[in-house]
């Protein structure tokens, strides 16, 4: 099993989208705000991760992290503690106004989720999002000096699998990595809440909408020619994706595939997850969960050592191979 080098920190379970693969149309019950970890509590966990476990890379997630008003403060605090690498995954809806402040606060990299390049379909998938606003936010991030930008696309059969070539074409002229992520059935998203509003009839189960990495590559190669493998170590913020580039022309960007369903990468998993309410999780699909809040709010003993011990136990609980369905809501775990 790989050494743990990354801590994904969910800052909130709240989101300004209602994506069909994440939650039902009427949303889910949000956590009470007092249940969310404070800036100081987040820093305490990160400090123990750095000082005792040697974890230097942190990925900020949600829900949607940009809806948390103290996001720049959190970034500054983690940078002050000595984080080696700070990145964030966002839906991009608020990125246009936040890109420069987040860069100034110390954020290194940004990944933006975009599941369609067609404005109306994008609206149907997200239920509330505006594609043009997100694209302007991505451009603002480039202008603010963010390099190694990534775009995540959850591939869904019958919904956006006809756009994979269009997404791949983005890499011809832009220095970005487009990553295609297999649909993962988690929590309420075990059944995809598509319905007529999302351009589909009824509801679909995960196996019905799953587009495997093999199928996605075939779609792209039929349209744009062969893909050439790229050394993963050359990609900024090395993660779970297999990395490729188009052989066509001289592409500036790259293409990645994250294939947790068809090709699980559990043996190479190098991350732990901290939920917004303080649960340390060993796996996106399967707990191992350890509640850090009693340590953080108990006020007794050496907190750093207790947090580090909890991390050691959580690492021990990492599964050899994850199950095919997770019981926790994606917005609670942070992806």
Buried (B, 14 or more C-beta within 10 A) or exposed (E): EEEBBBBBBBBBBBBBBBBBBBBBEEBBEBBEEEEBBEBEBBBBBBBBBBBBBEBBBBBBBBBBBBBBEEBBEBBBBBBEBEBEBBBBBBBBBBBBEBBBEBBEBBBBBBBBBBBBBBEEBBBBBBBEBBBEBBBBBBBBBBEBEBEBBBBBBBBBBBBBBEBBEBBBBBBBEBEBBBBBBBBBBBBBBBBBBBBEEBBBEEBBEBEBBBBBBEBBBEBBBEEBEEBEEBEBEEBBBBBBBBBBBBEBEEBEBBBBBBBBBBBBBBEEBBBBBBBBBBBBBBBBBBBBBBEBEEBBEEEEEEBBEBBBBBBBEBBEBBBEEBEBBBEBBBBBBBB
